[in-house]
Every structure is written in C-alpha cells, then in structure tokens.
Amino acid sequence: MSPLSASPALARPEDVETAFYEAIARSDLEGLMALWADDEEIVCVLPDGRRLVGASAISERWRALFAANPRISVRISQSVCWNSLLLAVHHVVETFYSGNDPSPKSRVLATNVFQRGANGWRLLAHHASAAAELPESDDGNEIDDGGVPRVLH
C-alpha cells in the first residue's frame, strides 16, 4: 500500500471517499487499494452479497470487476455522515453509470467506514446493498409511494 497520508488532499474522510470513487472511474486498482487501511480485517461487501475480508480478497474481486467493465462511474448522493476524531461513517446512495451512457444503470446503498491512524485517514469497510428504486423528493430524500418522506426512528 502506498503512503497517501502525506498528501494534504486526503486529510479528511471525505477526501478518501472522493478518491475511492475516482479510482473506480479510472479502473485504478492500485489507487483504489492504496486507500484501504493497513489492517488484515478490512471488509468489502458488494451488492451481490459477497463479503471480502482482507486486502488480497478485495483486490482480486475489484480486479475482476474492472476487467469485466472498465468504464464504470459512480455518483454519490444523499450523504449522511458521522465524523469523530478517529472514526467516520458515511452512508451514501451510489448511482452507477457505464461508459458514456448518461442513464443510470443501478442504485446502491453504501456505508463507508473510515479510520484515522498513524498514516492518516483510510477506508476500513465498504458495505454496499441493492437499493429499492424509489423516487426522490426535491431535497434529495427518498419518498415512499404515497409521496411522504421516509422518517427513521
């Protein structure tokens, strides 16, 4: 893993998250893997339900994903972020696009967990799940079939 912590551009969890999705858009496996924590217990759960533990498993799966579709881009929205001094949790809606096609291919709910360590902020876990296809209100929040914004209790 490369020492990206020296870069001021990755000084915040948001910067690591941005770099993560940019690496996906470039099919940049090395750049993507450099963003993960230097920990044997890093975890990536993909929308197909696969649970990958450790850098080797994560790297091999992303290598296969990039080989199958090297022109993936992801736009994130509806971010809900909890940040503290050493841990950050971001929940986002990922919208996937393929190539130059402007129409979205799928929506995924994702939780990104970041850890601050001696080498700065790194991705500790990425958990993605299929999202229901719900319309969005003008403020970007999902609404149910009756037009009422969903409320979490």
C-alpha positions, 0 to 999 in steps of 0.5 A: 500500500502506498503512503497517501497520508502525506498528501494534504488532499486526503486529510479528511474522510471525505477526501478518501471517499472522493478518491475511492470513487475516482479510482473506480472511474479510472479502473485504478486498482492500485489507487483504489487499494492504496486507500484501504487501511493497513489492517488484515480485517478490512471488509468489502461487501458488494451488492451481490452479497459477497463479503471480502475480508482482507486486502488480497480478497478485495483486490482480486474481486475489484480486479475482476470487476474492472476487467469485466467493465472498465468504464464504470462511474459512480455518483454519490448522493444523499450523504449522511455522515458521522465524523469523530476524531478517529472514526467516520461513517458515511452512508451514501446512495451510489448511482452507477453509470457505464461508459458514456451512457448518461442513464443510470444503470443501478442504485446502491446503498453504501456505508463507508467506514473510515479510520484515522491512524498513524498514516492518516485517514483510510477506508476500513469497510465498504458495505454496499446493498441493492437499493429499492428504486424509489423516487426522490423528493426535491431535497434529495430524500427518498419518498415512499409511494404515497409521496411522504418522506421516509422518517427513521426512528 
